[in-house]
């Protein structure tokens, strides 16, 4: 019995220590990712400011090409022209540093690269905030975008100012409203809640 107890204690010790190591590795990886994401945003912003100050398209092309050669030689393929232009686009479509700082706690650089091609600013913000709240993986975010989740969610049918207000509330309070939760406006039509959603109506309709 004593020997069995020692084995059980030893196994628990190994399990606990393994868990600590894995948690620490995840923490380090998350912090490295956040640091790199903010670095890329700052690089993109700095280049955009330089190009805007000069106001010549030809100068912009030359400076990016020259900068890319130097950075790629010094720091590797992560600073290729394609990636540098992504950084520039990143800073352009996400101009608010505070929003980036908040989102990057959950979103990796790869998450952000999936958001960059989206045309509508509110669409990008919706996916960024949902990704942050729901802790979506890169694969899940890709599936949600390809499945046109935003377009199928009730809020996308609302006026822009209302969408902005909903997303702002989501960012500040981590609060999902019914329009953000339900995947299709047809579901709200079925419940008789279209354009009149509140918690009481929702509860009554479901019951």
C-alpha positions as CSV (number, residue, x, y, z in Angstrom):
1,X,0.0,0.0,0.0
2,X,2.8,2.4,0.9
3,X,4.6,1.6,-2.4
4,X,1.4,2.3,-4.3
5,X,0.9,5.5,-2.5
6,X,4.5,6.6,-3.4
7,X,3.9,5.8,-7.1
8,X,0.6,7.8,-7.1
9,X,2.2,10.7,-5.3
10,X,5.1,10.6,-7.8
11,X,2.7,10.6,-10.8
12,X,0.8,13.5,-9.4
13,X,4.0,15.4,-8.9
14,X,5.1,14.8,-12.5
15,X,1.6,15.8,-13.7
16,X,1.6,19.0,-11.7
17,X,5.1,20.0,-12.9
18,X,4.3,19.1,-16.5
19,X,1.3,21.3,-16.3
20,X,3.3,24.2,-14.9
21,X,5.9,23.9,-17.7
22,X,3.2,23.7,-20.4
23,X,1.4,26.8,-19.0
24,X,4.7,28.7,-18.9
25,X,5.5,27.7,-22.5
26,X,2.0,29.0,-23.6
27,X,2.5,32.2,-21.7
28,X,5.9,32.8,-23.3
29,X,4.5,32.0,-26.8
30,X,1.6,34.4,-26.2
31,X,3.9,37.2,-25.1
32,X,6.3,36.7,-28.0
33,X,3.3,36.8,-30.4
34,X,1.9,40.0,-28.8
35,X,5.3,41.7,-28.9
36,X,5.8,40.7,-32.6
37,X,2.3,41.8,-33.5
38,X,2.8,45.3,-32.0
39,X,6.2,45.5,-33.6
40,X,4.7,44.8,-37.1
41,X,2.0,47.4,-36.4
42,X,4.6,50.0,-35.5
43,X,6.8,49.2,-38.5
44,X,3.8,49.5,-40.8
45,X,2.7,52.8,-39.2
46,X,6.3,54.3,-39.4
47,X,6.6,53.4,-43.1
48,X,3.1,54.8,-43.9
49,X,4.0,58.1,-42.2
50,X,7.2,58.3,-44.2
51,X,5.5,57.7,-47.5
52,X,2.6,60.1,-46.7
53,X,5.1,62.9,-45.7
54,X,6.8,62.6,-49.1
55,X,3.5,62.3,-51.1
56,X,5.0,60.7,-54.1
57,X,4.0,57.2,-55.2
58,X,7.3,56.5,-56.9
59,X,9.2,57.4,-53.7
60,X,6.9,54.9,-51.8
61,X,7.8,52.1,-54.1
62,X,11.5,52.8,-53.9
63,X,11.6,53.2,-50.1
64,X,9.7,49.9,-49.6
65,X,12.0,48.0,-52.0
66,X,15.1,49.4,-50.4
67,X,13.9,48.9,-46.9
68,X,12.9,45.3,-47.7
69,X,16.3,44.4,-49.1
70,X,18.1,45.7,-46.0
71,X,15.7,44.2,-43.4
72,X,15.5,40.8,-45.1
73,X,19.3,40.6,-45.3
74,X,19.6,41.5,-41.6
75,X,16.6,39.8,-40.1
76,X,15.4,37.1,-42.5
77,X,12.4,36.3,-44.6
78,X,9.9,37.6,-42.1
79,X,10.7,41.0,-43.5
80,X,10.1,40.2,-47.2
81,X,8.4,42.8,-49.3
82,X,5.1,40.9,-49.1
83,X,5.2,40.9,-45.3
84,X,6.3,44.5,-45.1
85,X,3.3,45.5,-47.2
86,X,1.1,43.5,-44.9
87,X,2.5,45.5,-42.0
88,X,1.7,48.7,-43.8
89,X,-1.8,47.5,-44.5
90,X,-2.2,46.3,-40.9
91,X,-1.4,49.8,-39.6
92,X,-3.7,51.3,-42.2
93,X,-6.8,49.2,-41.6
94,X,-6.3,49.1,-37.8
95,X,-5.2,52.7,-37.1
96,X,-6.1,52.7,-33.4
97,X,-3.1,51.4,-31.4
98,X,-5.3,50.7,-28.3
99,X,-7.7,48.5,-30.3
100,X,-4.7,46.5,-31.6
101,X,-3.2,46.3,-28.1
102,X,-6.4,44.9,-26.7
103,X,-7.0,42.4,-29.5
104,X,-3.5,41.0,-29.7
105,X,-3.9,39.4,-26.3
106,X,-6.0,36.8,-28.0
107,X,-5.2,37.3,-31.7
108,X,-2.0,36.2,-33.3
109,X,-0.3,37.9,-36.3
110,X,-1.8,35.1,-38.5
111,X,-5.3,36.0,-37.2
112,X,-4.7,39.6,-38.2
113,X,-3.5,38.6,-41.7
114,X,-6.9,36.8,-42.3
115,X,-8.7,40.1,-41.4
116,X,-6.7,42.3,-43.6
117,X,-8.4,41.4,-47.0
118,X,-11.9,42.1,-45.6
119,X,-13.3,45.2,-47.3
120,X,-15.6,46.7,-44.6
121,X,-14.1,48.2,-41.5
122,X,-17.0,47.1,-39.3
123,X,-16.7,43.6,-40.7
124,X,-13.1,43.4,-39.7
125,X,-13.9,44.8,-36.2
126,X,-16.7,42.3,-35.8
127,X,-14.5,39.3,-36.5
128,X,-11.6,40.7,-34.4
129,X,-13.8,41.2,-31.4
130,X,-15.7,37.9,-31.8
131,X,-12.3,36.1,-32.2
132,X,-11.1,37.8,-29.0
133,X,-14.2,37.0,-26.9
134,X,-14.7,33.4,-28.2
135,X,-10.9,32.7,-28.3
136,X,-11.1,31.3,-31.9
137,X,-8.1,29.5,-33.4
138,X,-6.8,30.6,-36.8
139,X,-8.6,27.8,-38.4
140,X,-11.9,28.7,-36.7
141,X,-11.6,32.3,-37.8
142,X,-10.9,31.2,-41.4
143,X,-14.0,29.0,-41.3
144,X,-16.2,31.8,-39.9
145,X,-15.0,34.3,-42.6
146,X,-15.4,31.7,-45.4
147,X,-18.9,30.9,-44.0
148,X,-19.8,34.6,-44.1
149,X,-20.7,34.7,-40.4
150,X,-20.9,38.5,-40.3
151,X,-23.2,38.6,-43.3
152,X,-25.5,36.0,-41.7
153,X,-25.6,37.6,-38.3
154,X,-28.6,39.9,-37.5
155,X,-26.4,42.9,-36.7
156,X,-25.0,43.2,-40.2
157,X,-28.5,44.3,-41.4
158,X,-28.5,47.2,-38.9
159,X,-27.5,50.9,-39.7
160,X,-23.7,51.5,-39.4
161,X,-24.0,53.7,-36.3
162,X,-25.9,50.9,-34.5
163,X,-23.3,48.3,-35.5
164,X,-20.5,50.6,-34.3
165,X,-22.3,51.0,-30.9
166,X,-22.7,47.2,-30.6
167,X,-19.1,46.5,-31.4
168,X,-17.9,49.2,-29.0
169,X,-20.0,47.7,-26.2
170,X,-18.5,44.3,-27.1
171,X,-15.0,45.7,-26.9
172,X,-15.6,47.5,-23.6
173,X,-17.9,45.1,-21.7
174,X,-17.2,41.7,-23.4
175,X,-21.0,41.5,-23.8
176,X,-22.7,39.6,-26.6
177,X,-26.1,41.0,-27.6
178,X,-28.8,38.8,-29.3
179,X,-28.0,40.4,-32.7
180,X,-24.4,39.3,-32.3
181,X,-25.3,35.8,-31.0
182,X,-27.9,34.6,-33.5
183,X,-26.4,33.4,-36.8
184,X,-29.2,34.3,-39.1
185,X,-31.9,37.1,-39.2
186,X,-34.3,34.4,-40.4
187,X,-34.2,32.9,-36.9
188,X,-35.3,36.2,-35.4
189,X,-38.1,36.4,-38.0
190,X,-39.3,33.0,-36.9
191,X,-39.3,34.1,-33.3
192,X,-41.1,37.3,-34.2
193,X,-38.3,39.4,-32.8
194,X,-36.9,41.1,-35.9
195,X,-35.9,44.7,-35.0
196,X,-37.3,44.4,-31.5
197,X,-34.9,42.1,-29.7
198,X,-34.5,42.4,-26.0
199,X,-33.9,39.8,-23.3
200,X,-37.5,39.5,-22.1
201,X,-38.9,39.1,-25.6
202,X,-36.2,36.5,-26.4
203,X,-36.9,34.5,-23.2
204,X,-40.7,34.6,-23.9
205,X,-40.3,33.5,-27.5
206,X,-38.0,30.6,-26.7
207,X,-40.3,29.4,-23.8
